[in-house]
Structures are given as structure tokens and as C-alpha cells.
Amino acid sequence: MKRASRAALAGVILGIAGMASYLLGVLLAIPQRLIFYSFIPRVVVEWIVWYSGVPIAIGILLILVDIFIFLPTKRRDNFIKYEPLTDRSMTVVLTAYNDEESIGEAVRDFKSSSCVKRVIVISNNSVDKTVEVARAAGATVYNEARQGYGACVVRALREGMAYEDTAFTLLCEGDRTFRAYDIDKFLAYSPHADIVNGTRIVEQLREKDTQLSSFMYYGNFFVGKLLEIKYLGWGTFTDVGTTYKLCRNSALRDLLQQLDASVNLEFNAYFLDKALSLGYKLVECPVTFHKRLGVSKGGNVNNLAALMVGMKMIYGILIKW
């Protein structure tokens, strides 16, 4: 696989560093302007403000170089993948943690699709009746003993991929935030991709009263664009936190061997980053997003929790997972 040029990503990092330095200089200058006192000499403050423009200028130059020099070489022959579907069958895998209020409806919803051969529920040490309700609804249920969202997803994908009578594994959560009727959308995009990632960024497809606050909504978009810059020219990404995605089993066989199940709530961004680094084709598909049944237990608990998860995503994309 041809290695990605990271000039634009380096430019963004330098730009952020420069803006941070500029803001620091401005904050340090406030006491001097208001109370005529500062523990830092004025010349130092001015030096910080003036020279903060250097990394910003270098960052802009790197971004322009990547866009106008390297980008055209990334989008040449056979850029568009097209692999017509001969088999639309899929195994649905649902992650669940204390989701007894929603898991039954979720299982029945996905089982109603003509493309779905089975629904598997992976309970991550649920202490309520999630397991019993899921089985009563017709799902095959397993418990993943390792606590954490990443461990639960990796187990779910492995269980789904193990069936040789289906071509796809559809990953989702059991909280009813997503619906089976979007499967047709996924299949419409799947000839062009190894992985079709659902995006909640389309406002017209998002219920107004969900756990996805405006802060989380735009934060996801920002991190998605950061991932897009890292792999400039390889795709358009607007939602790195969605848990709804359709994967070709042919791609999952290799990808699963590369995944670290210890990555927790930031796992979805990690999954996309890892897949792109291995050269798999990713396409986003707009999906509907509904109010969940029950209480959120992950990174959507509140904006502070979402910020912590988002910072881990940014750190992973820019530095190391």
C-alpha cells in the first residue's frame, strides 16, 4: 500500500501549536494592560505573541503542499472501488451493557430484515436482564468477560465473522439509537467499500432529543476532519464516534488481527484509523439517529465525559493509540 503523506497533518499540529502559543501570549499580556503588572517581562510576552506566527505559517505551507502537490497523486487510476454484490446476507452483532429496556426491540427489529440471517448479542458483563431478554427475542447471546467497549466490539466482530454463510457483519449497539431500515442504505454503498461507516451528521436524519449534544455533534465532526486530514485524499469523514457500520468479512479477517481490544470508549475512531492505515476502503453512509432507550453508560453520559473521549481520539490520531 502506498504510504500516506502526512504533511497536512503536521501542518495542522503546527497550526494548533502556534494558535495555542498566541493565546498564551495574549493571556499573559492581560495583567500588563489592566493592572500594569506581570511576573513575566513584557519583552517575553511580545516575543511569544510575535513568534507564534512562525509555526502557523509553516503549518499553512505544509497544508498547501499536501493539497496541491501530493493530493493529485493519491487520486489516480482505479481510485473508485466497485465490487458488485453477489451476496447481500449478513450477521448482525449488537454490543450491550445493561440494556434490558432496549435489547429485545433491537433484536426483533434487525431480525425482521430479509438480509439478516442471525442476530448475535455480546453482553459485556451486564448485571440486569439483558441476556435473558435478548435470548427471548431470538438472539444468540455471548458474554464478554473483559470489561470495556473495545473488547466487546472485537468479540462481536469475531463472532459475526465466524459464520461462513454470510458475506457481511453489521455492527451496532442494542440501545435502539439505530434502526434496521438503514441496512438498505449500507448495501447501496457497500460495492464501493470494504467498510461502510454510518454517520449521524445529517441534521434531517437526527432526532432532536438524543444523548448526542451539540458539543458532541460538532466534536465528532472535528475529529472526523482530523482523520480526513491524516489520510488526505483517501476519504471524507464526518463521524468517528458512530457504532453503526457494515463490514465485509473478507476485510475483517485481516483487520481483526491488527486491532487492540484494550482501546476503550475511543475504539470507533481507532477502528477507522487502523482500517485506513491498512489500506481498506471506507465510505460514509448517512443514517438515522434516535433517542436511546435506557441510560447511556459510555462517552455520551455528559459533555465532560465526551470531551475526555474526544481528547483520547485526537491523541490517538495524532500521536499513538
N, C-alpha and C positions, 0 to 999 in steps of 0.2 A: 504494500500500500504506500502511496506517495505521502510523505510526511507533510503535515500542515505547516504553513508559515505562521509564526506567532508574532509577527511584527505589530499587527494591530492590537493584539492582547497586551504586549509590552507597552505600546503607546497608551493604552487605557490605564494601565498601572501607573505609568509615569505621570499621566494627566491627573489622576486621583491624588498621587503624592504631592504634586505641585499645588493643586487646589487646597489640600489639607495644610500645606505649609503657608499658603497665602492667608487662609482663615486664621491660622495660629498667629501670624504676624499682626493681623487686624485686631484680634482679641488682646494681644499683648500691648497694642498701641492705645487701647481704650482708656486705661488708667492715666496714661500720659496726657491724653487730650482732656479728660474730665476732671482729674484731681492733681494733675501736674506732678505725678509721682509714679515711678515704676522701678522695681528691683532689677530690671534689665535695661541696660543703656539704650538710648534712643537709636544710636547708630546700628546696634544689633537688630533691633526691630525693623528698621528700614531695610537692612540687608536681607532679612528673611522675606519681607514683602516683595522687594525688587527681584531677588534671585529665584523666587518661587516660579517665576515665568519661564525659567530655563527648562525644567522637566516638562512643563506644559507644552512649550514649543517643540521640544524633541518628540514628545508623545504625539502631537498632531502630525509631525513629519512622518513618523513611523506608520501611523494610521493611513496617511495618504499614499505612502509607498506600497503598503499592503493592498490597498484598494485599486490603485492604478497600475501597479507593476505585477504583483503576484496573483491577484484575483483572476485576471483573464486566463491565466494558465491552469486554473483549477476547474474551469467550466468548459472543457472542450469536448472531444469525441465521447459519445455514449454516456453523457452526464445523466440523462434521464433513464432511470431503470423502468423497464416494462416487462413484467413476467405474468402473463395471463393466468388466471386462477383455473386450475382443473379440479381443485378440491376446496370447497368452502367450509368444511367441517372444522369444529373447534371444541376444545375442552375449556370450560370457564373455571378459573381458580379465584376464590374470594378469600381475602385475608380478614380475620375477625378477632376482636378483643372485647369481650363483654358486650356483644351486640345482639342479645336475645330479642330486643324490641324490633329489630330490622332484618335479621338474617333470614327468617322464614320467607318474608316477602321478596327479598333479594334472590333467594334460590329459586322460588317459583317463577319470578319474572324472567330470569335467564333460561330456565328450563323450557319456557314457552317458545323460545326461538327455534326455528326449524334447522338452523345451522349448528345448534349446540347439542352435542352427544351426551355430555355429562357435566355436572357442576361439582366441583371439589371445594370444600371449605377447610381452611387452615386456621384453627383456633390457636392463639398464642397465649396459652395458659389462662383461658377465660375461667372466671370463678362463678359466673351466673349460668343460665341455661342455654347458652349459645350452641353448644354441641348437640344437646337434645333437640332443640328447635330446628337446627339445620338438618339433622338426620330425618326428623319427622317430615320435613319439606321435600325430601328426596335427594339430598346431597350425600356424597361420600365425604366423611369428616376425618381429619387427622389433627393431632395436637403437636405443635412445635414447641419443644421444651426450652429452647434457647430464647430468652426474652429479648424482644427488640423487633422493630419493623423490618429491618433488613433481613434478619434471619427468617422471619415469617414469609417474606416475598420470595426469597431464594428457595425455601421449601415448597412454596406454592408452585413456582415455575418448574421445579424439578418433578413434582408430582404430575403436573399437567403435560409436560413434555414426554413423560414415560409411556404415554398411550400412543401406539403406532397407527391407530385408526383415525387420527385427526391430524390435520396439517398445521393448525394454529393453536396457540394458547392465549386466551384472553384473560388478562389480569385486571382485577377490580377489587373494591372493598365491599364489605357486606352491610354498609350503613345506609344504603338507598340514596346516596347522593348522585349516583349514575343509574342509567336505565338501559335495558336490553335493546330498546328500539334503535339505539345508536350503532348497533352492530352492522347494519346495512351501510352506514357511513364509513366505518372502518374498512369493510370489504371493498368499498368503492375506491379507497386509496391504496389498498394493500398490493395491487400489481406493481406499484411504484416504490415499494419499500420492504425492508426486512422487518421493521418495527414501525407501527403507526401509533403515534402518541396523541392521546386526547388532549385538547386544550380548552380551558374554561374562559378564555379571554374574550369570547364573543358576547357582548353585553346582552344581546337579544335572546341568548340561549341560557341565561343565568337567572335563577330566581332571585328576588330582591332580599329575601330573608334567609341567608345561608351563613355558615360559620366563616366564609371567606370574606373578611372585612376589606374595605378599600385599601388599607395598608398592605394586607396580604396579596390582594389582587395586583396592585402595581409593583409590589416587591417581587412577585413571581415573574412578572413581565420583565423587570430589570435584570434579574438573574438569568432569565431566558436569553436576553440580548447579550449578556456577558458570555454565555455559552456559544451564542451565534458568532460573536467576535472571535472567540478562541478557534472556531472552525469556520472562519470566514469563507463564504462561497460554497459551503457544504450543505447548508440548510437554513430554514427560517424557524426560530424557536421563540415561543411566547409564554410557555407554561412549563416549568420544570418540576412543579410540585404535584401534578395530577397523578392519580393512582390508577387511571384507566388507560390501558394500552393493549394492542393486538400484536403478537409476536409470531413470526414464522418459526416453527420448530426447527427447521434447518439452520436458522441463525442462532437459536437458543442453545443448541448442543455445544457450540464452542464458547459462546458468550458466558454461559453459566460457570464454565471452568475458570473464568477470569474474575468473577465477582467476589467481593469480600462481604460476607454476611454480617460482619460486626458493625458495618456502617448502619446507623440507626434511622432517625427521622428524616435525614437528608438523603436517603437512599435513592429516591426517584431521580434527583439531579445527578447523583453518582452513576446510576444505571445508564442514563442518556450519555453522559460524558464518556463512560467506558465503552459503550457501543460505538460511538463516533470514533474514538481513538483506535478501534479495531477495524474501522472501515465499513461498518454496516450503514445501510441507507435508512435514514429516519425521515418520516413525513408527519407533520401535524394534521390532526383532524378536529374540527370544531365539534364539541359535544355539549349536551345539555347538562346543567349542574343544578341540583335540587337541595332543599333543606334536608339535612340528615335526620334520621330517627335515632333518638337517644342523645347521649352527651359525648362530645369529642374528647378523645383521650390522647391525641397526638400534638403536632405542632400548631394546630388550629385552636388550641384552648383559648388563647388571647394573643394580642399583638406582641407582647413581650416574648412569649414563647416562640411565636413566628419569627421574630427578629433574631433570636438565638439560632434557630434552624437555618434561617437565611444567611447568617454570617458563616455558619459551617459550610453551607453550599458555596458561598463566594470563596472561602478559604480553599475548599477542595478544588474548585475550578481553576483558581489562580496559582495555587501552590501545591497542595498534596492532600489526597483523601486519607 
